[in-house]
Amino acid sequence: MAAVKKLHLHMVSDATGETVHSVVRACLVQFEGIDVAEHMWPLVRTKGQLEKVLASIGEEPGLVLYTMVDKSLHTALINGLRKLKVPHISVLDPIMGALANYLGLQSRNLPGRQHELDAEYFSRIDAMQFVLTHDDGQATWDLDHADVVLVGVSRTSKTPTCIYLANRGIKAANVPVVPGVALPSELLEARHPLIIGLTKDPVRLVQLRRNRLRTLNESEDTDYTDLDTVKRELASARRLFTEHGWHVLDVTRRSIEETAAAIMQLYADRRKHPL
């Protein structure tokens, strides 16, 4: 039985929030096996209210969807979410931008006017959707359409790194290396994406895994957190990376931004000198 995925979903609006909530409900019915904690933040109309919302999002980070017409609040919200390093999507911006471009008119209160709705903007939206669809080994049939695929054992920062890359317009997927479970054939046969193996110091990895289990109120005394077992798990993963000729990045002392920067450099080099 597949593990249930936990998702904190924040919906922020300076109105009633009915629009963003309707969009969320329409999308969530397409997914199974997820436990969604919905956080509704309607009628956010002052900087003080927004600061409280951002503080709450920081305590329980997750995906943030918003409709914010007020320009100053919209800017403050975006800046706050970027500092928190959480994925965020404006529900109305792409539609309003498309209408404005088609009609040749300017809306009276277009959310996110500071972001040009150009090809680069829509590329980032597409990349974010790709990341969410291809997280943690999902939709492997489509892996060859990725720009980058990250492979690694549990808790090597695959998902947050993919989200950061999506904000730069890079379609990233990630595939977990699970002991005793074969990697999907679609990954081994993929030719288009840059595939990178992520690794980490075993002691640090055990600490992260223990913290994770603690937050889930689960027992920490398992093979998942046994140091010798984790060392073997990492060694096996590294042999796998070497066998397939994939780049390897040690993320032990790297922030998400630093890891993403290294990946983007590798990606840029590959585009300049394709195989």
VMD Tcl script that draws the C-alpha trace (Angstrom):
set ca {
  {0.00 0.00 0.00}
  {1.46 3.36 -1.08}
  {2.31 5.85 1.64}
  {-0.05 8.78 2.00}
  {1.54 12.08 1.03}
  {1.06 15.00 3.42}
  {0.52 18.44 1.91}
  {0.04 21.80 3.57}
  {-1.92 23.91 1.09}
  {-2.24 27.62 1.83}
  {-4.83 29.77 0.03}
  {-4.38 33.53 0.41}
  {-6.75 36.23 -0.84}
  {-7.60 39.87 -0.19}
  {-11.24 38.95 -0.93}
  {-13.37 36.02 0.21}
  {-11.02 33.43 -1.26}
  {-13.82 31.62 -3.07}
  {-12.01 31.78 -6.41}
  {-8.76 30.22 -5.25}
  {-10.63 27.65 -3.15}
  {-12.75 26.56 -6.14}
  {-9.64 26.10 -8.26}
  {-7.96 24.08 -5.53}
  {-10.94 21.79 -5.05}
  {-11.20 21.17 -8.80}
  {-7.52 20.16 -8.94}
  {-7.34 18.06 -5.78}
  {-9.98 15.59 -6.98}
  {-7.48 14.48 -9.64}
  {-5.06 13.14 -7.01}
  {-5.29 10.09 -4.76}
  {-3.23 9.10 -1.76}
  {-2.71 12.61 -0.37}
  {-3.58 14.02 3.03}
  {-4.22 17.73 2.49}
  {-4.23 20.22 5.32}
  {-6.00 23.27 3.88}
  {-5.17 26.68 5.33}
  {-7.56 29.41 4.20}
  {-6.46 33.04 4.59}
  {-9.27 35.31 3.27}
  {-9.72 39.09 3.54}
  {-6.00 39.82 3.90}
  {-6.08 43.58 3.43}
  {-3.38 45.04 5.68}
  {0.36 44.57 6.08}
  {-0.22 43.40 9.64}
  {-2.61 40.68 8.53}
  {-0.20 39.62 5.81}
  {2.69 39.34 8.27}
  {0.62 36.98 10.44}
  {-0.23 34.87 7.40}
  {3.43 34.64 6.35}
  {4.41 33.64 9.90}
  {1.83 30.83 9.84}
  {3.04 29.64 6.43}
  {6.59 29.59 7.78}
  {5.48 27.31 10.64}
  {3.76 24.86 8.28}
  {5.34 25.40 4.85}
  {3.71 24.02 1.73}
  {2.29 25.10 -1.60}
  {0.75 28.59 -1.62}
  {-1.95 29.64 -4.08}
  {-3.25 33.18 -3.99}
  {-5.43 35.86 -5.53}
  {-4.21 39.29 -4.50}
  {-5.47 42.35 -6.37}
  {-3.89 45.05 -4.19}
  {-0.50 45.76 -5.76}
  {1.41 46.64 -2.60}
  {0.11 43.60 -0.73}
  {0.81 41.39 -3.74}
  {4.43 42.56 -3.78}
  {4.79 42.08 -0.03}
  {3.31 38.59 -0.28}
  {5.69 37.55 -3.08}
  {8.72 38.93 -1.23}
  {7.67 37.13 1.95}
  {7.11 33.81 0.17}
  {10.48 34.07 -1.56}
  {12.19 34.55 1.80}
  {10.38 31.47 3.10}
  {11.43 29.59 -0.06}
  {8.02 28.02 -0.57}
  {6.42 27.36 -3.98}
  {3.67 29.83 -4.86}
  {1.32 30.35 -7.79}
  {-0.98 33.23 -8.60}
  {-4.26 31.68 -9.73}
  {-5.50 34.59 -11.84}
  {-2.34 36.15 -13.32}
  {-2.01 33.81 -16.37}
  {-5.70 34.16 -17.28}
  {-5.80 37.92 -16.77}
  {-2.62 38.31 -18.77}
  {-3.94 36.22 -21.66}
  {-7.17 38.23 -21.74}
  {-5.34 41.53 -21.64}
  {-3.02 40.47 -24.47}
  {-5.85 39.14 -26.62}
  {-8.14 42.13 -26.09}
  {-5.39 44.70 -26.28}
  {-6.73 46.21 -23.07}
  {-5.43 46.79 -19.58}
  {-7.35 45.46 -16.60}
  {-8.18 47.88 -13.84}
  {-6.43 45.91 -11.08}
  {-4.28 43.23 -12.62}
  {-2.64 41.15 -9.86}
  {1.11 40.91 -10.20}
  {1.61 43.82 -12.57}
  {5.29 43.88 -11.52}
  {5.72 40.49 -13.26}
  {5.63 40.70 -17.04}
  {3.42 37.94 -18.45}
  {5.90 36.99 -21.13}
  {7.21 33.67 -22.39}
  {9.63 33.40 -19.48}
  {6.82 33.86 -16.96}
  {4.69 31.12 -18.49}
  {7.77 28.91 -18.74}
  {8.12 29.12 -14.97}
  {4.45 28.23 -14.49}
  {4.83 25.22 -16.80}
  {7.98 24.16 -14.96}
  {6.26 24.35 -11.58}
  {3.38 22.24 -12.83}
  {5.88 19.72 -14.20}
  {7.69 19.50 -10.85}
  {4.48 18.92 -8.90}
  {3.42 16.20 -11.35}
  {6.80 14.45 -11.33}
  {7.68 14.63 -7.63}
  {9.03 11.56 -5.83}
  {8.96 9.18 -8.79}
  {5.49 10.07 -10.08}
  {4.57 10.07 -13.79}
  {7.77 8.27 -14.81}
  {6.32 7.62 -18.27}
  {7.02 11.30 -19.00}
  {10.56 11.54 -17.62}
  {12.19 12.04 -21.00}
  {10.42 15.41 -21.25}
  {12.25 16.70 -18.17}
  {15.19 19.08 -18.42}
  {16.74 17.71 -15.23}
  {16.11 14.57 -13.17}
  {17.44 14.34 -9.61}
  {18.04 10.88 -8.16}
  {18.89 10.12 -4.56}
  {18.00 8.36 -1.33}
  {15.39 9.78 1.02}
  {16.07 13.25 2.52}
  {18.69 14.44 0.07}
  {16.71 17.62 -0.74}
  {15.39 16.41 -4.09}
  {11.95 18.03 -3.92}
  {12.91 21.53 -2.65}
  {15.73 21.67 -5.18}
  {13.32 20.79 -8.00}
  {10.94 23.52 -6.85}
  {13.77 26.05 -6.85}
  {14.77 24.98 -10.37}
  {11.16 25.38 -11.52}
  {11.26 29.00 -10.39}
  {14.07 29.39 -12.91}
  {12.01 27.79 -15.66}
  {13.70 24.38 -15.54}
  {11.43 21.33 -15.75}
  {12.77 19.07 -13.03}
  {11.69 15.64 -11.84}
  {13.02 13.54 -9.00}
  {13.21 9.80 -8.47}
  {13.95 8.19 -5.08}
  {16.52 5.45 -4.64}
  {14.82 2.90 -2.40}
  {16.73 -0.16 -1.14}
  {15.50 -3.32 -2.83}
  {13.41 -1.40 -5.40}
  {14.57 -1.19 -9.02}
  {14.75 2.21 -10.65}
  {12.05 2.79 -13.29}
  {13.03 1.73 -16.77}
  {11.91 5.15 -18.08}
  {14.73 6.76 -16.07}
  {17.38 4.37 -17.35}
  {16.18 4.84 -20.94}
  {15.83 8.65 -20.77}
  {18.10 10.51 -23.18}
  {16.89 14.11 -23.06}
  {17.25 15.11 -19.39}
  {20.41 15.83 -17.45}
  {20.40 13.19 -14.68}
  {22.15 14.03 -11.42}
  {22.65 11.86 -8.36}
  {22.45 13.60 -4.98}
  {24.31 12.28 -1.96}
  {24.90 13.42 1.61}
  {27.07 12.68 4.64}
  {25.54 9.64 6.40}
  {25.67 11.17 9.89}
  {23.88 14.29 8.73}
  {21.39 12.19 6.77}
  {20.53 10.13 9.86}
  {19.92 13.35 11.81}
  {17.53 14.63 9.15}
  {15.66 11.34 8.98}
  {15.30 11.20 12.76}
  {13.91 14.73 12.77}
  {11.49 13.77 10.03}
  {10.20 10.73 11.92}
  {9.92 12.79 15.10}
  {7.63 15.31 13.39}
  {5.47 12.41 12.20}
  {5.37 10.89 15.70}
  {6.88 7.68 14.37}
  {9.55 5.44 15.90}
  {13.10 6.55 15.15}
  {14.64 3.12 15.76}
  {14.45 1.61 12.27}
  {16.81 0.72 9.43}
  {15.82 4.08 7.97}
  {17.90 5.78 10.68}
  {20.50 3.10 11.44}
  {23.92 4.60 10.63}
  {25.50 1.44 9.22}
  {22.44 0.73 7.09}
  {22.39 4.31 5.82}
  {26.10 4.10 4.92}
  {25.41 1.00 2.83}
  {22.39 2.69 1.26}
  {24.47 5.72 0.23}
  {27.32 3.55 -1.07}
  {24.89 1.52 -3.17}
  {23.34 4.69 -4.58}
  {26.74 6.12 -5.48}
  {27.69 2.89 -7.28}
  {24.44 3.20 -9.20}
  {25.24 6.79 -10.21}
  {28.73 5.79 -11.36}
  {27.44 2.78 -13.28}
  {25.15 4.99 -15.36}
  {27.63 7.83 -15.76}
  {25.46 10.38 -13.95}
  {26.84 13.53 -12.37}
  {27.04 13.35 -8.56}
  {26.56 16.26 -6.16}
  {27.23 16.05 -2.44}
  {24.63 18.35 -0.85}
  {25.82 17.98 2.75}
  {27.17 21.51 3.06}
  {25.14 23.12 0.32}
  {22.00 25.18 0.75}
  {19.13 24.56 -1.66}
  {20.20 27.67 -3.58}
  {23.79 26.46 -3.84}
  {22.74 23.01 -5.00}
  {20.40 24.52 -7.60}
  {23.13 26.89 -8.79}
  {25.51 23.96 -9.34}
  {22.81 22.07 -11.23}
  {21.97 25.08 -13.39}
  {25.66 25.42 -14.30}
  {25.81 21.76 -15.30}
  {22.61 22.20 -17.28}
  {23.96 25.28 -19.05}
  {27.21 23.49 -19.89}
  {25.28 20.55 -21.32}
  {23.20 22.84 -23.52}
  {26.36 24.41 -24.86}
  {28.02 21.04 -25.43}
  {25.27 18.44 -26.02}
  {26.23 14.79 -26.14}
}
mol new
graphics top color blue
foreach p $ca { graphics top sphere $p radius 0.5 }
foreach p [lrange $ca 0 end-1] q [lrange $ca 1 end] { graphics top cylinder $p $q radius 0.2 }
display resetview
